[in-house]
Amino acid sequence: MTPITRSEKGRTLPPTTLQSVRRALAVLEVIAYSSPPTAKDVAVACDLELATTYHLLNTLIEAGYVEKDDRRLFPTGRLVELGAAVERRLRPDPALIAAMERLTSVTGETTYLSEWLRGDVVAVGSMEGTNPVRVGIVPTGERGFAHARASGKVLLAFGPPERLEVVLKRGSLRARTANTITRVARLEAEIEQVHRQGYAVDRAEYIEGVCCIAAPISESTGFSRYCLAVLVPATRFADEETMLIEAVTTAAAHVRVRPS
């Protein structure tokens, strides 16, 4: 396990972590997700001294990621360019996109694709459902919490054994909701069950009020790098569960992807 040398806002940081970079990224996120804030708003949101905030802002402005207008701070188009580059890099095989679109058409629910990439589960595409009450799309590039997500659990179950070993070696299984699996023994039992039944279920384990079913997409290697998932509000999950399991597993079983 990596030794701990310091903490920031209750989170432990390894010795190779640069606090200034983490702070700059936190500042950038506040600016990107908030109504145009002032420097003081950013300082409060990030729990930083105002002087430190100004130093970080000046750096981001000089680098072209932030601009200032009448004391208000705005993200620049450079962030859009970065996002577009990430999306292009993560763009999945057309056969996967077609399967996702068909699943949305059949179920009326929001669907998404995930890939096991650089040691974690990553969303690589999503399509919003058509039902009046539905879950929003999953942002491309959203990663992490494999133990809490149906997509993560199914890719752990149908991947090489070292995938699960890597996840377990990271330490504690952090909770996202009251339903998140946080004990290693329970996760191992869950992964075994997922492998037996051929799909994984997330019963509001990753997001409160949202359930998910995911199925693996088979490849010639015998392991799965991609999976297909459907999201549904928890309020109607019990009524639709059987239908959704059939729809997701059928859709995933019919996908053929090019070898990586």
N, C-alpha and C positions, 0 to 999 in steps of 0.2 A: 504493500500500500504506500502511496506517495506521502511523504512526511508533511505535516502541517506547520506553517511558520507564522501565519497571520490570518485575520478574518476581516471581512468587510460586510457590514450590515447583516451579520449573522451567518454569512456564508464562508466556509473555509476555503482558503486559496492555496494552491501548491506554490513552492518556492520560485518556479519559473514564470509565474503570472505577473504581468506588469500592471500595477494598479492604475497608472495614468491612462493606459489603453482601455481598460474596463470602464473607467470613468468617462472617457471621451465617447465610447459607444453608448453608454447610458444617457449621456447628454443628447446624442444624436437621436436616440429612440424617443426621448421626450419631445424633441422638436418635431419629429416625423409624425408622432401619433397624437399630439395635442393641437388645440386651436393655437394659432401663432402665439408662443409664449414670450415673455421678457426674460432677460438674464436672471432676474430675481426668481421668477417662476421656475426656471430650470434648476437653480440652486436649491430651492425648497424641495422640488420633486426628487432630486438626486441626493439630497442630504449632504450638500457640499458648501464650503465657505464661498462667499460671493467672489472673492479674489481668485480662488481656484477656478471657479466657473468661468470667469472672464478669460483666464489663460487658455482654458480648453476651447472656449468659443472662438477666440482669436485664431487658434490653430486650425479649427474646422473651417472657419471663414477663409483663411489663407489657402487651405487645401482645396477649396471649391465645393465643399459639401453643405455649407450653410451660408445664407445671406441675411443681411439685416436691413430692415426698413422701418424707420420711425420707432426704434427700440424693440420692434417685434422681430422674431427670428423665424426663418423659413428654410425648409430643406430645398436644395437645388435639384435641377434635372440630373445631376450626376448620380444621385441615388436611384433614379429611374433607370439610368443606363446600367448600373450595377445589378438591379433587380432583373432587368431584361436579359443580361448576360447569364445570370444564374438560371433563369427559366430556360434559356436556350440549351444550356449545358445539361439540365435535368430532363429535357423533353424526351418522353418515352417513345417506344416503338409505336407506329401507327396502329398496329393490331391491338395494342393495349388501350389506346385512346378509343378505338371503335368498340371494344368490349365495355369500357366504362360508359360510353354513350348509350349502348344497348341496355345496360343494366339500369341506368336512370330512366330510360323510356319504359321499361317493363315495370319498375317499382314505383316510379314517381318520386323517389327519394334521392337525396344528394349522395353521390358516389365519389370515390377517389382511389388513386393508384399510389402505392408506396414501393420503394426500392430499399434494399439493404445496402447502404453506401457508407464507406469509411467507418464501419463499426457501429452503425445505428440505423434505425428506421427513418426514412425521409419521404415526405409526400412529394410526388413528382407530377401530379395532375389531379384536377377535381372538376366535377360538373354539378351544378346546383339542380336540385330536384324541382318538380313542377307542382307538388302538393301545396295547397294554400298555407299550411303550417309545416315548415321544413327547417332543416339545419342548414346553415350557411356553408359555403365552400371551404375546403381546407387550403390554406395558403401554400403555394408551391415553396418547397424548401423547409417546411416545418419539420423538425426532427426531435428525437429524444423520447424518453419515457416509454421505451419498448415494452416494459413490463406492465404498463397501464393501458396500452392500446391494442385493439384487436389485430391491427396490421403488424404491430411489433411482435405480439405473441405468436402469430401464425408464421412469421418469417424466422422466429427462433425455433419453432417446432419443425419447420421444413427446410432448415438450413443445415450446414455442417455443424458438428458438435461444438466447435470452438466459438461459434457465435454466442451461445448461451454462456459458455465459460467466461468470455470477455465481459458480458453484462454482469455476471455474478461477482467478478473480481473487482468491479468498480466500487463495491462497498454497499451501503444501505440502499434499499429500494424506496425511493422517496414517494410519499403519497401526494396525489393530485386531488383526490376526493376521499370521502369516507369509505368508498368501496375499493380503492386501489389495493392491489396485493402488495404487501410490504415484507412478507416473510419468505425467505429463500425456499424453504421446504414446500410451501404452498405454491410458489411460482413453478417449481420443478414439477409438481403434481399437475398443475394446470397445463404446462407445456406437453406433458405426456398425454393428457386427455385431448388436447388440440390435435396432436398427431394422430391419435386413434380415430377421431371423428371427422377430420378433414377440414375443419374450419375453427375460427376463434371468435369469441364473443367478448365484448366490452360492455358491461352493464353499468354505465355511468361511472367508470373507473378513471377515465381521463378528463372528461368534462361533465360537470353536474347537469343532469337533465338530458343527456345525450347518450344513446346506446349505439353500438356498432357491431357489424359482423364482417369478417374478412376471410377470404379463401386464397390459398396459394396458387400461383401460376407455375405449372410444371415446366422444367427445362430438361434438355438431354443429359445434363450432368447428374440428374437425380435429386438435385436440391433446387430450392426456389429463391430467386433473387427479387422477384416482384410479387405483389399480391393485389387483389381487388377487394374493395370494401364498400359497404353501404352504411350511411348514417341515418338515424331515425330519432325523433323526439321520444324520450323515455315514456311519455304519457300513452303512446300507442304501441310501444314495442311488444308487449305481451301478445297483443292481437295479431301482429304481423310477423312475429319471429319465425314461425315455421315457413311461411311464404318467402321471407327474405333469405333464409338459409338455403332454400332450394334455388332461388334466383341467383344468389352470389356464387354458390358452388358450381352451378350449371354454366354460368357465364365464364368463370375462371377456367373450367375444364375444357372449354372450346377455344381457348386462346393458344396461338402458336407464335412464339417470338423468335427473332433471329438470334443465333448464338452471340454472346458478348465477345 
